[in-house]
Amino acid sequence: MHEPDTDSWGARNAHDPTIVRGDDGLWYMFSTDAAAGVDSIPAGAHVRTSPDLVEWTFRGTALPGVPAPAAEWSGAVGLWAPEVVRWPDAAGAPHGGDAEPRWHMYYSASTFGSRTSAIGLATASDPAGPWTDRGIVIATRHDRDEVNAIDAAVVFDRAGSPWMIYGSFFGGIHAVELSLATGKRLREEQGTLIARRPRSVDGAIEGAYVVEHDGRYFLFVSYDSLADSYSVRVGVSDAITGPYVDQRGREMTSPSEEEAHATGTKVLGGLRFPGGVGLIAPGHNSIFRVGDDMFMVHHVRLADAPAQHEAQVRRVHWTASGWPVVSPHPYAGADTERMPVAEPVAGEWDAVRFAPEVSTLVDARRVEVTADGMSDGTPAARVLVVGGAILDAVVFGAWDPVAGRTVLAFSGIDADGVVWSGSKAVTA
């Protein structure tokens, strides 16, 4: 064990990340106070910046430790899962409008295995800070409440009203309306249950994030253990407060014991491509946009060194039927997503099938893909036949870190509601 060399961290040691863009053009990543193999960890919500979403520099902490009210309530020594959002003014001015931009950071203070937790609020005029604590938004006690007040995420409904999505294990995921004027709860309530899992799997659900797309709300949420078996699941609803259903129509608030692993469409899990690094437990994602493009940021662990974790950014694409799928390769920059020459989509691919009942790492296998036409990597919805399965898929370009070049990639959903992701095999 040793003191942290934060200059060398980059995106390593980033846990429960979220990303926003400042008015200075830089991307800001906020994450949990976590690191592997060090004696002390800087507390107060870690902050990193990047000019391109690829190279990250550690910038310290947003706050000088755990704010006193949250620390007194929870006993926490660090902050978890900060959610940062550009806040509109109380009159409903749009984000980035003429009013001076305000930023809200919702942080979690808790200890492992306890429902004695608090979500607090800090504000700033710039994501670079300085941040001012505004106190507790919601607090829960282990011996009183089923819901656990951690893992906040904010979504604005179609009318512009803010909602906080929160919760972890125990009582599941809840949605509670916030005040546009204060950023705190509009009413003294715990909100509406929108997702949970049965006790047979320890109620293992957390790290929720809701995003609006084409008039519907999509819930991204992590199942199972952050240590080794996390996966990202998705449900959809016409309302922020649910009910959310997966691609097969199964409700995410009341899965049966028999469907505890199957419910929630699994869009990302542990995977390894030939010659590549094995990645396990991807989860606790946030979603952000760059113009019309959508991205996911999440943390992941290295299969050969599970204590080591890092943040990765991936593209989110949408199938013809309107379902989100995720790139199998991390984002490596906009100039790495187009092929110099279009090539046939059909051919040999390395593909992973994210069977929902499989919580371990999935090794890609070589499959034959049948499809019409050519692609230069420009994202396009297509019907693919992959290893005999017919997929509602998207084909796009991505950087293959093993081949060291841009390749065609796909993600799609088969008739059973199972997601496949693949990377076209590179031949000499």
Secondary structure, 3 states (H helix, E strand, C coil): CECCCHHHCCCECCEEEEEEECCCCCEEEEEECCCCCECCCCCCCEEEEECCCCCCEEEEECCCCCCHHHHHHHCCCCCEEEEEEEECCCCCCCCCCCCCCEEEEEEEECCCCCCCEEEEEEEECCCCCCCEEEEEEEEECCCCCCCCCCCCEEEECCCCCEEEEECECCCCEEEEEECCCCCCECCCCCCEEEECCCHHHCCCEEEEEEEEECCEEEEEEEECCCCCCCEEEEEEECCCCCCCECCCCCECCCCCCCCCCCCCEEEECCEECCCCCCEEEEEEEEEEEECCEEEEEEEEEECCEEEEEEEEEEEEEECCCCCEEECCCCCCCHHHCCCCCCEECCEEEEEEECCCCCCCCEECEEEEEECCCEECCCCEEEEEEECCEEEEEEEEEEEECCCCEEEEEEEEECCCCCEEEEEECCCC
